[in-house]
């Protein structure tokens, strides 16, 4: 069984494999910035995608 963890970008709700930090390049780029209220990952499962 693969362990899933939340994407490290705070507003993102995507689950990813343990060992990965971000679910997508937009989250990786935004992860080092101030907290945002939306997520730009464009994954259908993320409820905060704009």
N, C-alpha and C positions, 0 to 999 in steps of 0.2 A: 504494500500500500504506500502510495506517495503522500508525503506530508505537504499540506498546503498552508501558506502564510499570506497575510495581507501585503499588498504592494506597499513599499516604503513611502510613496508619495501620500501625504496625509489625507487629502480629500478623496483619493481613489479607494474604491472598495473591491477591486479585483483580487482574486486569490491566485497565487502563483506557487510554483514548486519551491520548497525550502531550499535555500542556497542561492536563489535568485533574489535580487533586491527590488527591481521594478518590473512592471508588466509590459512596458513599452518605452520607446525612445522619448515621446513627449513627457511621460512621467519621470524618466531619468533626468531630463533637462530641467523640469520644474521642481524636482526633489530638493535641490539645493537653494531654492528661492524661498521667499516668505510664504506663509500659509495662504492657500487660495481657497475659494469657496466652491470651485468647480474643477472638473477634471477633463483633460483634453485627450485621453487615451483612445477614445472612439470604440471601445469594446462594448458590445450590446449588453453585457451583463453588469456593467458599471452604472449604477443609478445616478451618478453625479456627472455623467458626460453631458457636455453642452452641445 
